[in-house]
């Protein structure tokens, strides 16, 4: 077989032909809506100034601080790039302090694999509110109640209520949503 006279060079290919583009390893984006905290621990005199930090692999995102509130409403979207759906997502709540280190107010971790499996089904045309799968609370997860993956407004969504660990009290409500990226490896 003859080689072409003017071969095009693909800058995203390595010598062995494998692609090394960041977009090829990226499956898509995970939007985490941090909705609210419930009965969070008091870390200041009578209240706390909580904020949430979300970590996955080397990514770290955080919400704004809500002053003097143990039942804060963040209603804030944080978006992670997902290249390995097997990695857990870590959520930590902190109390913001001006003159000292921020106090930890509990932590939780959650598995996105059941959510990703539902997204991979490529569902279309289901009635709003259709439950795709249910995840029960267990010793191996931080769920405080059953979590349902549902079809809503043409999207797969998962609401979770996470019980915080290593603290006397507190829960955080979040919602997961998947965002496909054109040009990414995709699911």
GUROTI-155183 format. One record per residue (C-alpha): x, y, z. Coordinates in nm, 2 decimals. Each point is the difference from the previous one (the first is absolute). Layout:
BEGIN
      c1      c2      c3
       X       Y       Z
...
END
This chain:
BEGIN
      c1      c2      c3
    0.00    0.00    0.00
    0.14    0.34   -0.10
    0.03    0.28    0.25
   -0.16    0.33   -0.09
    0.23    0.26   -0.16
   -0.10    0.28    0.25
   -0.09   -0.18    0.33
   -0.19    0.22    0.24
    0.15    0.02    0.35
   -0.24   -0.04    0.29
    0.14    0.19    0.30
   -0.22   -0.20    0.23
    0.16   -0.33   -0.10
    0.31   -0.15    0.16
    0.26   -0.20   -0.19
   -0.19   -0.33    0.05
   -0.32    0.15   -0.13
   -0.16    0.03    0.34
   -0.18    0.33    0.07
    0.13    0.21    0.30
   -0.26    0.28   -0.02
   -0.16    0.09    0.34
   -0.34    0.00   -0.17
    0.04   -0.37   -0.09
    0.03   -0.10    0.36
   -0.28    0.22    0.11
   -0.34   -0.18    0.01
   -0.20    0.32    0.08
   -0.09    0.23    0.28
   -0.18   -0.07    0.33
   -0.20    0.30    0.12
   -0.05   -0.02    0.38
   -0.27    0.23    0.13
    0.08    0.06    0.36
   -0.36    0.07    0.12
    0.01    0.04    0.38
    0.13   -0.11    0.33
   -0.23   -0.13    0.28
    0.08    0.02    0.37
    0.37    0.06   -0.05
    0.23    0.00    0.30
    0.05    0.32    0.20
    0.37    0.10   -0.01
   -0.02    0.37    0.11
   -0.17    0.13    0.31
   -0.36   -0.06   -0.11
    0.02   -0.08   -0.37
    0.24   -0.07   -0.28
    0.11    0.16   -0.33
   -0.01   -0.31   -0.23
    0.13   -0.07   -0.35
    0.04   -0.32   -0.19
    0.31   -0.13   -0.18
   -0.04   -0.27   -0.27
    0.31   -0.21   -0.10
    0.05   -0.26   -0.27
    0.34   -0.11   -0.09
    0.21    0.32   -0.03
   -0.30    0.23   -0.04
   -0.12    0.21    0.29
   -0.31    0.24   -0.01
   -0.18    0.19    0.27
   -0.32    0.18    0.07
   -0.03    0.35    0.14
   -0.01    0.05    0.38
   -0.35    0.04    0.16
    0.04    0.21    0.32
   -0.15   -0.10    0.33
   -0.22   -0.29   -0.12
   -0.01   -0.37    0.09
   -0.28   -0.06   -0.27
    0.16    0.18   -0.30
   -0.15    0.02   -0.35
    0.29    0.01   -0.24
   -0.19   -0.10   -0.32
    0.33    0.02   -0.18
    0.14   -0.21   -0.30
    0.35   -0.14    0.01
    0.12   -0.19   -0.31
    0.26   -0.27   -0.01
    0.18   -0.15   -0.31
   -0.04   -0.38    0.01
    0.26   -0.22   -0.16
   -0.04   -0.30    0.24
   -0.36   -0.07    0.13
    0.14   -0.25    0.25
    0.16    0.28    0.21
   -0.21    0.10    0.30
   -0.10    0.37    0.06
    0.08    0.14    0.34
   -0.21    0.28    0.16
    0.12    0.18    0.31
   -0.18    0.28    0.19
    0.22    0.26    0.17
   -0.08    0.29    0.24
    0.17    0.32   -0.13
    0.21    0.17    0.26
    0.16    0.34   -0.05
    0.29   -0.02    0.24
    0.07   -0.38    0.02
   -0.01   -0.31   -0.20
   -0.34   -0.09   -0.14
   -0.17   -0.28    0.21
   -0.11   -0.32   -0.16
   -0.38   -0.06    0.04
   -0.01   -0.35   -0.14
    0.06   -0.18   -0.32
   -0.17   -0.25   -0.24
    0.10   -0.19   -0.31
   -0.22   -0.13   -0.28
    0.03   -0.24   -0.29
   -0.11    0.13   -0.34
    0.00   -0.34   -0.17
   -0.38   -0.07    0.03
   -0.07    0.35   -0.14
    0.25   -0.05   -0.29
   -0.16   -0.34   -0.08
   -0.34    0.17   -0.03
    0.14    0.27   -0.22
    0.16   -0.27   -0.23
   -0.35   -0.14   -0.07
   -0.05    0.29   -0.24
   -0.37    0.03    0.10
   -0.23    0.22   -0.20
   -0.37    0.09    0.01
   -0.08   -0.13    0.35
   -0.27    0.17    0.20
    0.14    0.25    0.25
    0.06   -0.15    0.34
    0.08   -0.35   -0.13
    0.22   -0.18    0.26
    0.29   -0.17   -0.18
    0.17   -0.15    0.31
    0.00    0.03    0.38
    0.30   -0.01    0.23
   -0.06   -0.10    0.36
    0.19    0.14    0.30
    0.26   -0.24    0.13
    0.32   -0.02    0.20
    0.20    0.05   -0.32
   -0.16    0.33   -0.10
   -0.09    0.32    0.18
   -0.37    0.01   -0.11
   -0.24    0.09    0.28
   -0.30   -0.11   -0.21
   -0.07   -0.18   -0.33
    0.14    0.18   -0.30
   -0.18   -0.02   -0.34
    0.15    0.05   -0.34
   -0.29    0.15   -0.20
   -0.08    0.13   -0.35
   -0.11    0.37    0.02
   -0.03    0.26   -0.28
    0.20   -0.21   -0.24
    0.29   -0.06    0.25
    0.11   -0.27    0.24
    0.02    0.15    0.35
    0.08   -0.15    0.34
   -0.10    0.17    0.33
    0.20   -0.11    0.31
   -0.02    0.09    0.36
    0.35   -0.08    0.15
    0.05   -0.06    0.37
    0.32    0.17    0.11
    0.26   -0.23    0.17
    0.25    0.09    0.28
   -0.24    0.26    0.15
   -0.28    0.00    0.25
   -0.28    0.10   -0.25
   -0.07    0.13   -0.35
   -0.11   -0.09   -0.35
    0.05    0.15   -0.34
   -0.24   -0.02   -0.29
    0.15   -0.01   -0.35
   -0.12   -0.08   -0.35
    0.21   -0.16   -0.28
   -0.04    0.08   -0.37
    0.21   -0.12   -0.29
    0.12    0.23   -0.28
    0.13   -0.16   -0.33
    0.28    0.20   -0.16
    0.04    0.01   -0.38
    0.35   -0.14   -0.09
    0.04   -0.19    0.33
    0.04   -0.38    0.02
   -0.36   -0.01    0.13
   -0.17   -0.29    0.18
END
